[in-house]
Amino acid sequence: MLTFARRSLNQKLTIITFLSTGAALILVLIAFAVMAVSNHRKQEALLLASLADVIGANSVDALLLNDRSAARIALSALKANQDIAGAVLFDSHGKLFARYVAASRGEEVFSAVDGAGRDAAALHAANLRGSALWQSRMRLYRAIGNAGSCAGIIMLEADLSAMWLDIGTGLALSAAAMGAALLLSLLLAGRFKRSIAGPVSTLIEAARQVISSQNFSVRVSHQRSDELGVLIDSFNAMLAHIEGRGAALSHHRDELERQVSVRTEQLERAKNAAEAASRAKSAFLATMSHEIRTPMNGVLGMTEMLLATGLSDSQRKYTELVKKSGEHLLVIINDILDFSKIEAGKLSVEYIDFNLWDLLDDISNVYTPQAQHKGIALDFEIANNIPVAVCGDPNRLRQIIANLLGNAIKFTEHGRIRATVQVGVEDAQSCALRFEVHDTGIGVAREARSRIFEAFSQADGSTTRKYGGTGLGLAISRQLVELMGGRIGVDNALTQGSVFWFTVTFDKRRVDPDEPGFSLTAIERQRVLIVDEHNASRQRLAEQLQAWQLDCDAVASSLQATERLGAAAAAGRPYDLALLDMELARTSGLALAAAMRAEPANRATRIILISDARLAADPVQRRTAGVAYQLIKPVRAGDLFECLESRTRADAGVAAPAAAAVTAAAAPAAAVAQPSARPRRVLLAEDNPVNVEVATAMLGSLGLDVHCARNGAEALEAARASHYDVVLMDCQMPVMDGIAATAEIRRLERDTKSVRSLPIIAITANALQGDRETCLAAGMDDYLSKPFTQGQLSALLGRWITLPLVGGARAADSAPANDPVGPLPSLRSVAPPAAPQAADYRAALNPRALDHIRALSAERGDALVRRVVGAYVDDTPRQFAAVRAAIDSLDAPAVRKLAHSLKSGSANVGAETMAQLCKDLETLGRSDSTDGADGLLRQMEHEFEAVRKSLSAILEKDT
């Protein structure tokens, strides 16, 4: 059928004519053949019946008299008919009585003939068998007798060959006539089909000509009055209509093109004006945000310092109102700055490795007091199976969560707020997290849900609304979530309030598994004993540790703890760690720790003490009882993880047996340093004087011999001239940076075929993605980001050298004996310092940084602080002058290096705002641009004045 549809019209007409005529003739031939066969057989059947009656009548007497010869004579009369092939006469019993066979037939013709039955039904069945339509012979059985009695049966057989020959001859003549008729019909059809296919072909050719030339003036002439003539007339009329419309369309097109060109020119001018206005607005917003934020930092800083002075109640109240208003205004300015980045298309996210647990804990610590101050309960429900470390933008994630929590606190008058973090989908490559903030506040109307994530839009936009705001926070959050490949939305709570949620997918493949604090494999399979009488806190700790794949046992009393410890020691599998609650019945966690440390079998077990802030043990008590770390309730998961991992990191570089270190920790009274073959020598390559003072003090407190180099060239010469056990190499230094110096040291080792590779550790304030890889690719062995604590430095050095025993214990394993602040000063849950005298200067300084420096030396801590502060205050103005000169000369790389140096020095003395400004300036230099550097430098100079005054006030108060 598909082939027929593709044929030409002539072929189709020919095929139709041939098939229709041929089918009709074939049907006629078939009917003729059937009729001829039927008629001939009927004639043969009548002839046989007549012969059977005649022969039967002549044979009755012979059958009755049993005269076989007479019967044969009667049958021989059939010779006159040549079509009779044979005959058989049966007696009344069905036995063969006589037979006749034509001369042309053999005896075998009737050798198998049996007598037929004598009843009518049997005779009829035999006749049907012998008269089939297509057989070449016909048999007839007929009963014979007198007066209704059956004397016998006669069977006649006729040869139909002559009949079939006649029929075949007739059919052949008919077929020949049919072929002639078919040929004649095709000839006639071929003559008449041209009158139909010819005009159609003419129309087709005309249509092709119109299509190819686009000339609608073509016409088809004809002299027909039938349907084809009407078709041709319609085709000509259609071409005339199209020709008229084409002319009209050409005219309209020309006019439209003229108008479009005019409008395009107008729109282009309007577009350029709009883009210029948008750029000017975005630039204005960004500039004004920075310009306003600079004096706002001064206002907030001076207000903070003013609150630290002696004020009357009214003055303090007014000052606090000024401070709160300034903080609120700063939030609005930050939102406007982010929105200007959104409009300019410059809002972006970075991808760095960070500790998700620490970030969530920090957010909880900031917003829980705000909720409590308003009388609202704020609960964080964090799933235990969320990853410790992920790769993403921690600052932007913090901004989103902070915005949702801030809104929840603002719009909730009473009840509670619940923040949850759950794992959506996790595999080996990524982890999708769902963050939700449930509140019992005023909720969000259904019609307002579609617009609250739009810029400058609020659920209540009336002038009488109760809650203020710019309407930018949720719009910025939506942009940030979408930049991170997630979604954000809001639902109504089941009973009251609303549920704001967002999902973000973090890449797990980019996380460096060797980075401290980032891998669960470092703490897996440790055996931990929890001793806590409170079921809820004990169960919470056990679930957290089990989620980290630790083997955890939990008991509710000191007696059970003693039994478990003894059983574990007897089995040769002592616990790696014991978490002791301070408040125990009939004893205390501190006393239980001392009892554990007194047993030699338990000395391999590290002890972590968990207590309230009011019951926190001082460093001397912890050191005496053999407590490794002290955590303050509520225990942060990040702090607990860092305590668990710190031993693993320290053990990676321990050369002495662990038992020796534990035994030494059990005897803190032995304050005399253990003798060694020679002191470990450390080469410190650092150009910032503040960093030099801090690092030298840290390394000296670890019992190391420190030598300083001010740049990479000096470090290279020192490495050539003398032997060092390890090199701490700053990456950005004058003359020769740390990357180039490391490459030269490695080349020197290859040239001299040295069998010993000098461990080189990068110490840098660069914490961006790719910085670690750059350092390692240059030949450095490890990486430490500034600012760092003594515990972090000692743990890192412990990987590469064996640290000397100071104060009766190795610094890496028993830091509480040497560091009153503890081995992890960055932990919030370490007992607070006993000297909160600098708490009033938090606006410009983080006083804990100076406490950490003071803790580096028990005898001359205050003198060390004065030296570090003096170096920072004296060196910073000189660096400012160098930055100013670099900006004036448009030297972006120099700006980056100087800002990098200022950043690390400011972080060491606790000038966090100053360090952040330096980081912004360094980022600007990384982009090979100095646009906006003047404004940042002015902010840095202004912030430095506040830092210097705060440092002076702290030092004066100390003296």
Buried (B, 14 or more C-beta within 10 A) or exposed (E): EEEEEEEEBBEBBBEEBBEEBBEBBEEBBEEBBEEBBEEBBEEBBEBBBEBBEEBBEBBBBBBBEEBBEBBBBBBEBBEEEEBBBBBBBBBBEBEEBBBBBBEEBEEEBBEEBEBBBBEEEBBEBBBEEBBEEEEEBBBBBBBBBEEEEBBBBBBBBBBBEEBBEEBEEBBEEBBEEBEEBBEEBBEEBEEEBEEBBBBBEBBEEBBEEBEEEEEBEBEBEBEEEEEBEEBBEEBBEEBEEEBEEEEEEEEEEEEEEEEEEEEEEEEEEEEEEEEEEEEEEBEEBBBBBBBBBBEBBBBBBBBBBBBBEEBEEEEBEEBBEBBEEBEEBBBBBBBBBBBBBBBBEEBEEEBBBBBBBBBBBBBBEEBBEBBEEBEBEBEBEBEEEBBBBBBBBBEBBBBBBBBBBBBBBBBBEEBBBBBBBBBEEBEEEBBBBBBBBBBBBBBBEEEBBEEBBEBEBBBEEEEEEEEEBBBBBBBBBBBBBEBBBBEBEBBBBEEEBBBBBBBBBBBBEBBBEEBBBBBBEBBEEBBBBBBBBEEEBBEBBBEBBEBBEBBBBBBBBBEBBBEBBBEBBEEEEBBBBBBBBBBBEEEBBBBBBBBBBEBEEBBBBBBBBBBEEEBBBEBEBBBBBBBBBBBBBBBBBBBBBBBBBBBBBBBBBBEBEBEBBBBBBBEBEBEEEBEEEEEBBBBBBBBBBBBBBBBBBBBBBBBBBBBBBBBBBBBBEBBEEEEBBBBBBBBBBBBBBBBBBBBBBBEBBEEEEEEEEBBBBBBBBBBBEEBBEBBBEBBBBBBBBBBBBBBBBBBBBBBBBBBBBBBBBBBBBBBBBBBBBBBBBBBBBBBBBEEEEBEBBBBBBBBBBBBBBBBBBEEEBBEBBBBBBBBBBEBBEEBBEBBBEBBEEEBBEBBBBBBBBBBBBBBBBBBBBBBBBBBBBBBBBBEEEBEBBEBBBBBBBBBBEBBBBBBEBBBEEBE
